[in-house]
């Protein structure tokens, strides 16, 4: 049984990953959120809810202890959170992270691969990815397209250095891939994956 920390467990992706992990694994989940009330009912046999702020290193460090895999899906202060995640994982000798960013952080949508000239709005996502990639932690960066609420899991993957194919993707698809990686931690290790509807 793995111990999995979900940072941002009440968000649109984190909540789906949570549900899929409960359905597909026997992992124990630590749900790290700012507001526990947003989580709804908790399975006390398999889940621990912790209120905190991932920009506060001490609060984050406390929940990283004894985890096997860390999944991060947050929408603000990404680089600050990425730095804290790396520091806490190093300190607690936790070696596997899946970190959500965004399509476009390598300007891979309008190019055939990797270009540093990217829109300013994507800079925090790019900086967070750079921090994770520069660490000694085994990582997977997820770069999904625009989310929608379609039920499909029809998606294709592109790798860093390849042109991004497609634009939209279902939240269900993103959660499906994240859950697969969490359940099989050697999958897509040290890869940055673009994700869009096939």
N, C-alpha and C positions, 0 to 999 in steps of 0.2 A: 504494500500500500504506500502510495506517495503522499507527501504533504505538499499541497499546492496553495500558493498565495495568489489571490486575485486582487490586484490594486485597481480600484475603480469598479468594484463588483456590482454596483447598482446602476451603472451606465448601460447604454443600449447594447454594447458588445459584451461587456463584462457579465451582465445578467444572463445573456444567452450562453456564454461559455460556462457559467456556473451551472445552468440547467443541464447542458449537454454532458458535463463532467459527472453530475449526479446520476445521469442515465447510462453512461458508458464506462464508468470506472468505479473502483472502490476507494478512490483517493479521499483523503480528508482535506477539506477546503477551509482556508482562512480568508474571510471576506473583509477586506480593508476598505472602509468607506468613511466619508465625512459624516453621514447621517444614517445610522443603523435602521431607522424607521423606514427608509426607502427600500430595504431588502425584503420586506414582507416576512412571512413565516420562515423560521430557521429549522433545519433538520439537526437537532442537537446531537445525534449520533455521528454525523459526518461533517458538520459545519461549525465554525467558530466565527462570530462576527466581532470585529474590532473597529471602534470609531477612532479616526485619526486623520492626519494630514500628511501626505507623502512628501511635502516640502519641509516637514519637520524631521530632521534626521533621527533624532532619538525615538520618536514615535514609530518611524519606519523600521529602524534597526530592531526594535523590540519584536515586530511581527515577522521579520525575515528570519530570525533565529529558528532553527530546526525545520526549515522548509527544504524541499527538494527542487521545486520548480517555481518560478515567479512569472506571472502574467501581468502585463501592465497595459491598461487602456484608459488613458486620461486625456482631457481636452485642453488643458492649460498648463503653463509653467513646465513644459515638457523637458527642457534641458536641465532645469533645476532638479526635477524628479529623477531624470536619468542619472545625474551625478550621485544623488542620494542612493538610488537603487544599486549602482555599481559599488559604491563605498560600503553599503550595508551587506551586500552579497559577499564581497571580499572579506569583510570582517567576520562574517558568520560561515565562511567557506561553503556558500551555496553557489552551485556552478551552472545553472541553466535558467535563461530568461527568454521570454517571448515578449517583444515590445512593439506596440502599435504606433505607426507614424502615418504617412499619407503618400498617395501617388504624387509624383511630380518633384520629389525632393532631389532628384538628380537631373531634372529637366528631361526626363526620359519619355515624356509624352510627346514632345515636339522634336525629339532627336532620335538617333539610332543607338543611343546608349547613355554614357555618363558625361554630363556637362555641369560645371560648377555654377553657372549663371542661372539662378532660379528666382522665382517671384519672392518678394519680401515676406509675404504671408506664410510661406513655407519654410522660412529660415529656422524657426524654433524646432520644427519637425526634423529638419536636416541636422541641426546641431545635436539634437537628442540621439539620432541614429549614429552620428559620428562618435559620440561619447560611448555608446554601447559597443560599437565596432572596435574602438580603440582599447577596450578593456580586455582582461584575460578571461572573461566569462564566456561560456558557450552560449551563443545567442541565436535567435532568429528575429529579424526585423520584418514586420508585415506592413506593406504599403498598399492598402486597399484603395479602390476607386470610390466614387461617390456612393454612399450607402442608400439603399432603399429597403422597404419592408416586404418585398416579394418573398415567397416561401422557398424558392428554389435554392439548390446547392450546385448550380451549374456555373462553374468558374474555371478560369485558366490562370496559370502561374507564369510570370516572367521573372527572370533573375537580374540582379544588379549588372549593369552594363548592356542590357538588352532594351530595346524600345518597349514601352508600356503598350499593351494591346487592350483596347476597350476603354470604357469610362466608368460605367455603373457596376455595382455589385450588391448583392443582398447582404444584409447583416447576418443572415443565417449562414451564408457562404463563409464569411469571415470567421464566424464562431466555429463553423465546422472544421476549417483548416487549423485554427488555433487549438481546438480540442484534440485533433489528430496528433499535433506536435506535442502537446502536453502528455498525452497518453503514450507516445512513442518518442521520448526525448532525443533520440539520435536522428530523427527525421529532420531534414533541412537544417542541419547544424551549421552555424556560422554562415548563414545565407541571408540575403535581403531579398524578399519576395514581393513582387508586384502581384496584385490580385484583382481580377475583373471578370465580369460575366463572359462566358465562352460564347 
